[in-house]
Structures are given as structure tokens and as C-alpha cells.
Amino acid sequence: MKKIGKGLRKEFLKTMIQLATAGFGLVAALAWNTAIQGIIKRVIPDTDSGLWSQVVYAIIVTSIAVFVTYSLGKMLQLEEEKEAAAEQKKAK
């Protein structure tokens, strides 16, 4: 019974960490959203329509998302390769 309680506590902590991380990620994304919009408004003065500002904003955000996703994927791949190499070394 004690073992079940420890497992539940561990899962609870893992879930709380994931929720906190997601929450902080959302706050950071909103902060960057405001910052990027402010920069674009200064660089591209608002004329009749804010359409160009929105297009530039969408391109910038998409580029950042692709770059970050690609970089994190590469970092994960490198870590997995290191772990695999370490396991192979142990097996020998």
C-alpha cells in the first residue's frame, strides 16, 4: 500500500511540473507576442490597414517557431545519441 502512495505522489509531482511549465510557457508566449507586435508597429507605421503588420508578424512568429522547434529536436537527437553511445559502451 505504501508503494502505491509513493507512485501516486510521484505522478502528482510530474503532473504539477508539467502544468507549471505549460503555464509559464503560455505567459512567456504572451509576453513575446506583445513585444513582437510593439516592434512591428514601430518599424511599419500603421497606414490605412494593419494588414502588412499582421503579415510581417505572422512571418516572424512562424519563423521563430520553426527555428525553436528544429533546434530543440536537434538537441534531443544529440542527447539520445549520447545515451545510446553510453549504453553501448557499458554493454562492452
Summary of the structure (lengths in Angstrom):
residues: 92
radius of gyration: 21.8
end to end distance: 39.4
largest distance: 69.8
contacts: 182
relative contact order: 0.05
helix: 90%
strand: 0%
